Amino acid sequence: MKRFVLLDTTPIPDNGGALCLFEYGEDFVIKIQGGDGGQLMNTRMHGSEDALAEIPCRKVAGRPGSRVLIGGLGMGFTLASALKHLGKTAEVVVAELVPGVVDWNRGPLGEKSGRPLLDPRTVIRMEDVAKVLQAEPQGFDAIMLDVDNGPEGLTQKANSWLYSAGGLAACAKALRPKGVLAVWSASADKLFSDKLRKAGFKAEEVQVFAHGNKGTRHTIWIAEKLKG
């Protein structure tokens, strides 16, 4: 019988909380320490994380020297998908606030995602994705955000700015002309589509299965920047 085996715990900077990595049979699970027992992510269900990168990266892969930003390393599946769908001269910047998450991806999680951290196109930034966005105007062809559980599923209030009007405006400024913003969410949210349009994006809400072609669905917004 499978059971959860705690492998490691790592603090969340400037938060007071911590993330826990569990082994569950052949899979791995990440949870918030002291939470309600719910899983933030696991290695068995990552279809929507794959799609979060595949859809925007296919749109920008043909651009010379394409450069994209991923907010949140997670279990490495979005990074692996981005690398798969971009060219050899591309650069994928990953902003990850929790050092322990990077260590887990270099260790036990790496085999599950194909060890994308070893790809020379990968650049890890140990800082909040919001700071990366604000520091690099027109720095990216695509931005992929998988922070917390999405605009309406936040477990940490500090993440709310990223999905606010100010945060979306910062995303628009960080994108190059005709850049693409992709936002992952555990649930749908019609109001967020309106926020994207007000921030200068042409937005489409896509429903993607978490695993295979049945069961739980997650939401991905694909938003194309309308003006330079």
MIROVO-705656 format. One record per residue (C-alpha): x, y, z; residue in one letter; residue number from 1. Coordinates in steps of 0.25 Angstrom, whole numbers, padded with zeros to 4 digits, always signed. Layout:
REM MIROVO-705656
<site><c1>X</c1><c2>Y</c2><c3>Z</c3><r>A</r><k>NUM</k></site>
...
This chain:
REM MIROVO-705656
<site><c1>+0000</c1><c2>+0000</c2><c3>+0000</c3><r>M</r><k>1</k></site>
<site><c1>+0005</c1><c2>+0014</c2><c3>-0004</c3><r>K</r><k>2</k></site>
<site><c1>+0008</c1><c2>+0024</c2><c3>+0007</c3><r>R</r><k>3</k></site>
<site><c1>+0014</c1><c2>+0038</c2><c3>+0007</c3><r>F</r><k>4</k></site>
<site><c1>+0028</c1><c2>+0038</c2><c3>+0012</c3><r>V</r><k>5</k></site>
<site><c1>+0034</c1><c2>+0052</c2><c3>+0015</c3><r>L</r><k>6</k></site>
<site><c1>+0047</c1><c2>+0054</c2><c3>+0008</c3><r>L</r><k>7</k></site>
<site><c1>+0050</c1><c2>+0068</c2><c3>+0011</c3><r>D</r><k>8</k></site>
<site><c1>+0045</c1><c2>+0082</c2><c3>+0016</c3><r>T</r><k>9</k></site>
<site><c1>+0050</c1><c2>+0095</c2><c3>+0011</c3><r>T</r><k>10</k></site>
<site><c1>+0046</c1><c2>+0109</c2><c3>+0016</c3><r>P</r><k>11</k></site>
<site><c1>+0039</c1><c2>+0119</c2><c3>+0008</c3><r>I</r><k>12</k></site>
<site><c1>+0047</c1><c2>+0132</c2><c3>+0008</c3><r>P</r><k>13</k></site>
<site><c1>+0041</c1><c2>+0144</c2><c3>+0015</c3><r>D</r><k>14</k></site>
<site><c1>+0028</c1><c2>+0136</c2><c3>+0018</c3><r>N</r><k>15</k></site>
<site><c1>+0030</c1><c2>+0128</c2><c3>+0030</c3><r>G</r><k>16</k></site>
<site><c1>+0024</c1><c2>+0116</c2><c3>+0024</c3><r>G</r><k>17</k></site>
<site><c1>+0031</c1><c2>+0104</c2><c3>+0017</c3><r>A</r><k>18</k></site>
<site><c1>+0029</c1><c2>+0094</c2><c3>+0006</c3><r>L</r><k>19</k></site>
<site><c1>+0030</c1><c2>+0079</c2><c3>+0008</c3><r>C</r><k>20</k></site>
<site><c1>+0034</c1><c2>+0068</c2><c3>-0002</c3><r>L</r><k>21</k></site>
<site><c1>+0028</c1><c2>+0055</c2><c3>-0001</c3><r>F</r><k>22</k></site>
<site><c1>+0030</c1><c2>+0042</c2><c3>-0008</c3><r>E</r><k>23</k></site>
<site><c1>+0017</c1><c2>+0034</c2><c3>-0011</c3><r>Y</r><k>24</k></site>
<site><c1>+0020</c1><c2>+0021</c2><c3>-0018</c3><r>G</r><k>25</k></site>
<site><c1>+0027</c1><c2>+0024</c2><c3>-0031</c3><r>E</r><k>26</k></site>
<site><c1>+0023</c1><c2>+0039</c2><c3>-0031</c3><r>D</r><k>27</k></site>
<site><c1>+0027</c1><c2>+0051</c2><c3>-0023</c3><r>F</r><k>28</k></site>
<site><c1>+0017</c1><c2>+0061</c2><c3>-0017</c3><r>V</r><k>29</k></site>
<site><c1>+0019</c1><c2>+0076</c2><c3>-0012</c3><r>I</r><k>30</k></site>
<site><c1>+0011</c1><c2>+0081</c2><c3>-0001</c3><r>K</r><k>31</k></site>
<site><c1>+0010</c1><c2>+0093</c2><c3>+0008</c3><r>I</r><k>32</k></site>
<site><c1>+0015</c1><c2>+0090</c2><c3>+0022</c3><r>Q</r><k>33</k></site>
<site><c1>+0003</c1><c2>+0090</c2><c3>+0032</c3><r>G</r><k>34</k></site>
<site><c1>-0007</c1><c2>+0092</c2><c3>+0021</c3><r>G</r><k>35</k></site>
<site><c1>-0020</c1><c2>+0085</c2><c3>+0019</c3><r>D</r><k>36</k></site>
<site><c1>-0013</c1><c2>+0073</c2><c3>+0013</c3><r>G</r><k>37</k></site>
<site><c1>-0015</c1><c2>+0077</c2><c3>-0001</c3><r>G</r><k>38</k></site>
<site><c1>-0005</c1><c2>+0076</c2><c3>-0012</c3><r>Q</r><k>39</k></site>
<site><c1>+0002</c1><c2>+0087</c2><c3>-0019</c3><r>L</r><k>40</k></site>
<site><c1>+0007</c1><c2>+0079</c2><c3>-0030</c3><r>M</r><k>41</k></site>
<site><c1>+0011</c1><c2>+0064</c2><c3>-0033</c3><r>N</r><k>42</k></site>
<site><c1>+0019</c1><c2>+0057</c2><c3>-0043</c3><r>T</r><k>43</k></site>
<site><c1>+0008</c1><c2>+0049</c2><c3>-0048</c3><r>R</r><k>44</k></site>
<site><c1>-0001</c1><c2>+0060</c2><c3>-0053</c3><r>M</r><k>45</k></site>
<site><c1>+0006</c1><c2>+0070</c2><c3>-0061</c3><r>H</r><k>46</k></site>
<site><c1>-0001</c1><c2>+0071</c2><c3>-0074</c3><r>G</r><k>47</k></site>
<site><c1>-0006</c1><c2>+0086</c2><c3>-0071</c3><r>S</r><k>48</k></site>
<site><c1>+0009</c1><c2>+0090</c2><c3>-0067</c3><r>E</r><k>49</k></site>
<site><c1>+0014</c1><c2>+0084</c2><c3>-0081</c3><r>D</r><k>50</k></site>
<site><c1>+0003</c1><c2>+0092</c2><c3>-0088</c3><r>A</r><k>51</k></site>
<site><c1>+0006</c1><c2>+0105</c2><c3>-0081</c3><r>L</r><k>52</k></site>
<site><c1>+0019</c1><c2>+0105</c2><c3>-0088</c3><r>A</r><k>53</k></site>
<site><c1>+0016</c1><c2>+0098</c2><c3>-0101</c3><r>E</r><k>54</k></site>
<site><c1>+0005</c1><c2>+0108</c2><c3>-0106</c3><r>I</r><k>55</k></site>
<site><c1>+0013</c1><c2>+0121</c2><c3>-0104</c3><r>P</r><k>56</k></site>
<site><c1>+0026</c1><c2>+0115</c2><c3>-0108</c3><r>C</r><k>57</k></site>
<site><c1>+0021</c1><c2>+0109</c2><c3>-0121</c3><r>R</r><k>58</k></site>
<site><c1>+0016</c1><c2>+0124</c2><c3>-0124</c3><r>K</r><k>59</k></site>
<site><c1>+0030</c1><c2>+0130</c2><c3>-0122</c3><r>V</r><k>60</k></site>
<site><c1>+0040</c1><c2>+0119</c2><c3>-0126</c3><r>A</r><k>61</k></site>
<site><c1>+0042</c1><c2>+0124</c2><c3>-0140</c3><r>G</r><k>62</k></site>
<site><c1>+0047</c1><c2>+0137</c2><c3>-0134</c3><r>R</r><k>63</k></site>
<site><c1>+0062</c1><c2>+0139</c2><c3>-0135</c3><r>P</r><k>64</k></site>
<site><c1>+0069</c1><c2>+0138</c2><c3>-0121</c3><r>G</r><k>65</k></site>
<site><c1>+0055</c1><c2>+0136</c2><c3>-0114</c3><r>S</r><k>66</k></site>
<site><c1>+0056</c1><c2>+0138</c2><c3>-0099</c3><r>R</r><k>67</k></site>
<site><c1>+0045</c1><c2>+0134</c2><c3>-0090</c3><r>V</r><k>68</k></site>
<site><c1>+0042</c1><c2>+0135</c2><c3>-0075</c3><r>L</r><k>69</k></site>
<site><c1>+0036</c1><c2>+0125</c2><c3>-0066</c3><r>I</r><k>70</k></site>
<site><c1>+0031</c1><c2>+0129</c2><c3>-0052</c3><r>G</r><k>71</k></site>
<site><c1>+0032</c1><c2>+0117</c2><c3>-0043</c3><r>G</r><k>72</k></site>
<site><c1>+0041</c1><c2>+0105</c2><c3>-0045</c3><r>L</r><k>73</k></site>
<site><c1>+0031</c1><c2>+0095</c2><c3>-0039</c3><r>G</r><k>74</k></site>
<site><c1>+0035</c1><c2>+0081</c2><c3>-0042</c3><r>M</r><k>75</k></site>
<site><c1>+0042</c1><c2>+0085</c2><c3>-0055</c3><r>G</r><k>76</k></site>
<site><c1>+0031</c1><c2>+0081</c2><c3>-0065</c3><r>F</r><k>77</k></site>
<site><c1>+0028</c1><c2>+0095</c2><c3>-0071</c3><r>T</r><k>78</k></site>
<site><c1>+0043</c1><c2>+0097</c2><c3>-0073</c3><r>L</r><k>79</k></site>
<site><c1>+0045</c1><c2>+0084</c2><c3>-0080</c3><r>A</r><k>80</k></site>
<site><c1>+0033</c1><c2>+0087</c2><c3>-0089</c3><r>S</r><k>81</k></site>
<site><c1>+0038</c1><c2>+0101</c2><c3>-0092</c3><r>A</r><k>82</k></site>
<site><c1>+0052</c1><c2>+0095</c2><c3>-0096</c3><r>L</r><k>83</k></site>
<site><c1>+0045</c1><c2>+0084</c2><c3>-0104</c3><r>K</r><k>84</k></site>
<site><c1>+0038</c1><c2>+0094</c2><c3>-0113</c3><r>H</r><k>85</k></site>
<site><c1>+0048</c1><c2>+0105</c2><c3>-0114</c3><r>L</r><k>86</k></site>
<site><c1>+0060</c1><c2>+0106</c2><c3>-0123</c3><r>G</r><k>87</k></site>
<site><c1>+0075</c1><c2>+0103</c2><c3>-0120</c3><r>K</r><k>88</k></site>
<site><c1>+0078</c1><c2>+0118</c2><c3>-0119</c3><r>T</r><k>89</k></site>
<site><c1>+0067</c1><c2>+0121</c2><c3>-0109</c3><r>A</r><k>90</k></site>
<site><c1>+0069</c1><c2>+0125</c2><c3>-0094</c3><r>E</r><k>91</k></site>
<site><c1>+0059</c1><c2>+0121</c2><c3>-0083</c3><r>V</r><k>92</k></site>
<site><c1>+0060</c1><c2>+0129</c2><c3>-0071</c3><r>V</r><k>93</k></site>
<site><c1>+0053</c1><c2>+0123</c2><c3>-0058</c3><r>V</r><k>94</k></site>
<site><c1>+0050</c1><c2>+0131</c2><c3>-0046</c3><r>A</r><k>95</k></site>
<site><c1>+0049</c1><c2>+0123</c2><c3>-0034</c3><r>E</r><k>96</k></site>
<site><c1>+0048</c1><c2>+0129</c2><c3>-0020</c3><r>L</r><k>97</k></site>
<site><c1>+0050</c1><c2>+0116</c2><c3>-0012</c3><r>V</r><k>98</k></site>
<site><c1>+0065</c1><c2>+0110</c2><c3>-0013</c3><r>P</r><k>99</k></site>
<site><c1>+0060</c1><c2>+0097</c2><c3>-0008</c3><r>G</r><k>100</k></site>
<site><c1>+0051</c1><c2>+0095</c2><c3>-0020</c3><r>V</r><k>101</k></site>
<site><c1>+0063</c1><c2>+0097</c2><c3>-0029</c3><r>V</r><k>102</k></site>
<site><c1>+0071</c1><c2>+0087</c2><c3>-0020</c3><r>D</r><k>103</k></site>
<site><c1>+0060</c1><c2>+0077</c2><c3>-0021</c3><r>W</r><k>104</k></site>
<site><c1>+0060</c1><c2>+0078</c2><c3>-0037</c3><r>N</r><k>105</k></site>
<site><c1>+0075</c1><c2>+0076</c2><c3>-0037</c3><r>R</r><k>106</k></site>
<site><c1>+0072</c1><c2>+0063</c2><c3>-0028</c3><r>G</r><k>107</k></site>
<site><c1>+0061</c1><c2>+0054</c2><c3>-0027</c3><r>P</r><k>108</k></site>
<site><c1>+0051</c1><c2>+0061</c2><c3>-0036</c3><r>L</r><k>109</k></site>
<site><c1>+0060</c1><c2>+0063</c2><c3>-0048</c3><r>G</r><k>110</k></site>
<site><c1>+0059</c1><c2>+0049</c2><c3>-0054</c3><r>E</r><k>111</k></site>
<site><c1>+0044</c1><c2>+0051</c2><c3>-0055</c3><r>K</r><k>112</k></site>
<site><c1>+0045</c1><c2>+0064</c2><c3>-0064</c3><r>S</r><k>113</k></site>
<site><c1>+0057</c1><c2>+0059</c2><c3>-0072</c3><r>G</r><k>114</k></site>
<site><c1>+0067</c1><c2>+0068</c2><c3>-0064</c3><r>R</r><k>115</k></site>
<site><c1>+0064</c1><c2>+0081</c2><c3>-0071</c3><r>P</r><k>116</k></site>
<site><c1>+0073</c1><c2>+0089</c2><c3>-0062</c3><r>L</r><k>117</k></site>
<site><c1>+0085</c1><c2>+0083</c2><c3>-0069</c3><r>L</r><k>118</k></site>
<site><c1>+0081</c1><c2>+0089</c2><c3>-0082</c3><r>D</r><k>119</k></site>
<site><c1>+0090</c1><c2>+0100</c2><c3>-0086</c3><r>P</r><k>120</k></site>
<site><c1>+0079</c1><c2>+0109</c2><c3>-0090</c3><r>R</r><k>121</k></site>
<site><c1>+0073</c1><c2>+0109</c2><c3>-0076</c3><r>T</r><k>122</k></site>
<site><c1>+0076</c1><c2>+0121</c2><c3>-0067</c3><r>V</r><k>123</k></site>
<site><c1>+0072</c1><c2>+0121</c2><c3>-0052</c3><r>I</r><k>124</k></site>
<site><c1>+0069</c1><c2>+0134</c2><c3>-0045</c3><r>R</r><k>125</k></site>
<site><c1>+0067</c1><c2>+0132</c2><c3>-0030</c3><r>M</r><k>126</k></site>
<site><c1>+0058</c1><c2>+0143</c2><c3>-0028</c3><r>E</r><k>127</k></site>
<site><c1>+0043</c1><c2>+0147</c2><c3>-0029</c3><r>D</r><k>128</k></site>
<site><c1>+0038</c1><c2>+0147</c2><c3>-0043</c3><r>V</r><k>129</k></site>
<site><c1>+0032</c1><c2>+0161</c2><c3>-0040</c3><r>A</r><k>130</k></site>
<site><c1>+0045</c1><c2>+0167</c2><c3>-0039</c3><r>K</r><k>131</k></site>
<site><c1>+0050</c1><c2>+0160</c2><c3>-0052</c3><r>V</r><k>132</k></site>
<site><c1>+0038</c1><c2>+0166</c2><c3>-0059</c3><r>L</r><k>133</k></site>
<site><c1>+0041</c1><c2>+0180</c2><c3>-0054</c3><r>Q</r><k>134</k></site>
<site><c1>+0056</c1><c2>+0180</c2><c3>-0057</c3><r>A</r><k>135</k></site>
<site><c1>+0055</c1><c2>+0176</c2><c3>-0072</c3><r>E</r><k>136</k></site>
<site><c1>+0046</c1><c2>+0184</c2><c3>-0080</c3><r>P</r><k>137</k></site>
<site><c1>+0043</c1><c2>+0177</c2><c3>-0094</c3><r>Q</r><k>138</k></site>
<site><c1>+0052</c1><c2>+0166</c2><c3>-0089</c3><r>G</r><k>139</k></site>
<site><c1>+0044</c1><c2>+0154</c2><c3>-0093</c3><r>F</r><k>140</k></site>
<site><c1>+0036</c1><c2>+0148</c2><c3>-0105</c3><r>D</r><k>141</k></site>
<site><c1>+0028</c1><c2>+0140</c2><c3>-0095</c3><r>A</r><k>142</k></site>
<site><c1>+0025</c1><c2>+0140</c2><c3>-0080</c3><r>I</r><k>143</k></site>
<site><c1>+0019</c1><c2>+0127</c2><c3>-0073</c3><r>M</r><k>144</k></site>
<site><c1>+0013</c1><c2>+0129</c2><c3>-0059</c3><r>L</r><k>145</k></site>
<site><c1>+0011</c1><c2>+0117</c2><c3>-0050</c3><r>D</r><k>146</k></site>
<site><c1>+0011</c1><c2>+0124</c2><c3>-0037</c3><r>V</r><k>147</k></site>
<site><c1>+0003</c1><c2>+0119</c2><c3>-0026</c3><r>D</r><k>148</k></site>
<site><c1>-0011</c1><c2>+0113</c2><c3>-0030</c3><r>N</r><k>149</k></site>
<site><c1>-0014</c1><c2>+0124</c2><c3>-0040</c3><r>G</r><k>150</k></site>
<site><c1>-0022</c1><c2>+0138</c2><c3>-0039</c3><r>P</r><k>151</k></site>
<site><c1>-0033</c1><c2>+0133</c2><c3>-0030</c3><r>E</r><k>152</k></site>
<site><c1>-0026</c1><c2>+0121</c2><c3>-0023</c3><r>G</r><k>153</k></site>
<site><c1>-0015</c1><c2>+0128</c2><c3>-0015</c3><r>L</r><k>154</k></site>
<site><c1>-0010</c1><c2>+0121</c2><c3>-0003</c3><r>T</r><k>155</k></site>
<site><c1>+0000</c1><c2>+0133</c2><c3>-0001</c3><r>Q</r><k>156</k></site>
<site><c1>-0005</c1><c2>+0147</c2><c3>-0001</c3><r>K</r><k>157</k></site>
<site><c1>+0008</c1><c2>+0153</c2><c3>-0005</c3><r>A</r><k>158</k></site>
<site><c1>+0006</c1><c2>+0147</c2><c3>-0019</c3><r>N</r><k>159</k></site>
<site><c1>-0007</c1><c2>+0155</c2><c3>-0021</c3><r>S</r><k>160</k></site>
<site><c1>+0001</c1><c2>+0167</c2><c3>-0028</c3><r>W</r><k>161</k></site>
<site><c1>+0005</c1><c2>+0158</c2><c3>-0040</c3><r>L</r><k>162</k></site>
<site><c1>-0009</c1><c2>+0156</c2><c3>-0044</c3><r>Y</r><k>163</k></site>
<site><c1>-0014</c1><c2>+0171</c2><c3>-0041</c3><r>S</r><k>164</k></site>
<site><c1>-0015</c1><c2>+0182</c2><c3>-0051</c3><r>A</r><k>165</k></site>
<site><c1>-0001</c1><c2>+0187</c2><c3>-0047</c3><r>G</r><k>166</k></site>
<site><c1>+0005</c1><c2>+0173</c2><c3>-0049</c3><r>G</r><k>167</k></site>
<site><c1>-0001</c1><c2>+0170</c2><c3>-0062</c3><r>L</r><k>168</k></site>
<site><c1>+0003</c1><c2>+0184</c2><c3>-0067</c3><r>A</r><k>169</k></site>
<site><c1>+0018</c1><c2>+0180</c2><c3>-0063</c3><r>A</r><k>170</k></site>
<site><c1>+0016</c1><c2>+0167</c2><c3>-0071</c3><r>C</r><k>171</k></site>
<site><c1>+0012</c1><c2>+0175</c2><c3>-0083</c3><r>A</r><k>172</k></site>
<site><c1>+0024</c1><c2>+0184</c2><c3>-0081</c3><r>K</r><k>173</k></site>
<site><c1>+0034</c1><c2>+0172</c2><c3>-0080</c3><r>A</r><k>174</k></site>
<site><c1>+0029</c1><c2>+0166</c2><c3>-0093</c3><r>L</r><k>175</k></site>
<site><c1>+0034</c1><c2>+0169</c2><c3>-0107</c3><r>R</r><k>176</k></site>
<site><c1>+0025</c1><c2>+0174</c2><c3>-0118</c3><r>P</r><k>177</k></site>
<site><c1>+0014</c1><c2>+0163</c2><c3>-0120</c3><r>K</r><k>178</k></site>
<site><c1>+0019</c1><c2>+0156</c2><c3>-0108</c3><r>G</r><k>179</k></site>
<site><c1>+0011</c1><c2>+0145</c2><c3>-0101</c3><r>V</r><k>180</k></site>
<site><c1>+0007</c1><c2>+0144</c2><c3>-0087</c3><r>L</r><k>181</k></site>
<site><c1>+0002</c1><c2>+0130</c2><c3>-0082</c3><r>A</r><k>182</k></site>
<site><c1>-0004</c1><c2>+0129</c2><c3>-0068</c3><r>V</r><k>183</k></site>
<site><c1>-0007</c1><c2>+0115</c2><c3>-0061</c3><r>W</r><k>184</k></site>
<site><c1>-0019</c1><c2>+0114</c2><c3>-0051</c3><r>S</r><k>185</k></site>
<site><c1>-0025</c1><c2>+0103</c2><c3>-0043</c3><r>A</r><k>186</k></site>
<site><c1>-0039</c1><c2>+0108</c2><c3>-0047</c3><r>S</r><k>187</k></site>
<site><c1>-0046</c1><c2>+0117</c2><c3>-0057</c3><r>A</r><k>188</k></site>
<site><c1>-0048</c1><c2>+0132</c2><c3>-0054</c3><r>D</r><k>189</k></site>
<site><c1>-0056</c1><c2>+0141</c2><c3>-0064</c3><r>K</r><k>190</k></site>
<site><c1>-0052</c1><c2>+0154</c2><c3>-0057</c3><r>L</r><k>191</k></site>
<site><c1>-0037</c1><c2>+0151</c2><c3>-0059</c3><r>F</r><k>192</k></site>
<site><c1>-0040</c1><c2>+0150</c2><c3>-0074</c3><r>S</r><k>193</k></site>
<site><c1>-0045</c1><c2>+0164</c2><c3>-0073</c3><r>D</r><k>194</k></site>
<site><c1>-0033</c1><c2>+0169</c2><c3>-0066</c3><r>K</r><k>195</k></site>
<site><c1>-0024</c1><c2>+0164</c2><c3>-0077</c3><r>L</r><k>196</k></site>
<site><c1>-0032</c1><c2>+0171</c2><c3>-0087</c3><r>R</r><k>197</k></site>
<site><c1>-0031</c1><c2>+0184</c2><c3>-0079</c3><r>K</r><k>198</k></site>
<site><c1>-0016</c1><c2>+0182</c2><c3>-0078</c3><r>A</r><k>199</k></site>
<site><c1>-0015</c1><c2>+0182</c2><c3>-0093</c3><r>G</r><k>200</k></site>
<site><c1>-0015</c1><c2>+0167</c2><c3>-0097</c3><r>F</r><k>201</k></site>
<site><c1>-0024</c1><c2>+0159</c2><c3>-0106</c3><r>K</r><k>202</k></site>
<site><c1>-0027</c1><c2>+0148</c2><c3>-0097</c3><r>A</r><k>203</k></site>
<site><c1>-0032</c1><c2>+0133</c2><c3>-0099</c3><r>E</r><k>204</k></site>
<site><c1>-0036</c1><c2>+0124</c2><c3>-0088</c3><r>E</r><k>205</k></site>
<site><c1>-0032</c1><c2>+0110</c2><c3>-0090</c3><r>V</r><k>206</k></site>
<site><c1>-0036</c1><c2>+0097</c2><c3>-0082</c3><r>Q</r><k>207</k></site>
<site><c1>-0026</c1><c2>+0087</c2><c3>-0081</c3><r>V</r><k>208</k></site>
<site><c1>-0026</c1><c2>+0073</c2><c3>-0074</c3><r>F</r><k>209</k></site>
<site><c1>-0017</c1><c2>+0071</c2><c3>-0063</c3><r>A</r><k>210</k></site>
<site><c1>-0014</c1><c2>+0057</c2><c3>-0067</c3><r>H</r><k>211</k></site>
<site><c1>-0017</c1><c2>+0050</c2><c3>-0080</c3><r>G</r><k>212</k></site>
<site><c1>-0031</c1><c2>+0053</c2><c3>-0086</c3><r>N</r><k>213</k></site>
<site><c1>-0040</c1><c2>+0052</c2><c3>-0074</c3><r>K</r><k>214</k></site>
<site><c1>-0042</c1><c2>+0056</c2><c3>-0060</c3><r>G</r><k>215</k></site>
<site><c1>-0038</c1><c2>+0069</c2><c3>-0054</c3><r>T</r><k>216</k></site>
<site><c1>-0036</c1><c2>+0081</c2><c3>-0063</c3><r>R</r><k>217</k></site>
<site><c1>-0028</c1><c2>+0094</c2><c3>-0061</c3><r>H</r><k>218</k></site>
<site><c1>-0029</c1><c2>+0107</c2><c3>-0068</c3><r>T</r><k>219</k></site>
<site><c1>-0018</c1><c2>+0114</c2><c3>-0076</c3><r>I</r><k>220</k></site>
<site><c1>-0020</c1><c2>+0128</c2><c3>-0081</c3><r>W</r><k>221</k></site>
<site><c1>-0012</c1><c2>+0131</c2><c3>-0094</c3><r>I</r><k>222</k></site>
<site><c1>-0011</c1><c2>+0146</c2><c3>-0095</c3><r>A</r><k>223</k></site>
<site><c1>-0004</c1><c2>+0153</c2><c3>-0107</c3><r>E</r><k>224</k></site>
<site><c1>+0001</c1><c2>+0167</c2><c3>-0106</c3><r>K</r><k>225</k></site>
<site><c1>-0006</c1><c2>+0176</c2><c3>-0115</c3><r>L</r><k>226</k></site>
<site><c1>+0003</c1><c2>+0188</c2><c3>-0115</c3><r>K</r><k>227</k></site>
<site><c1>+0018</c1><c2>+0190</c2><c3>-0115</c3><r>G</r><k>228</k></site>
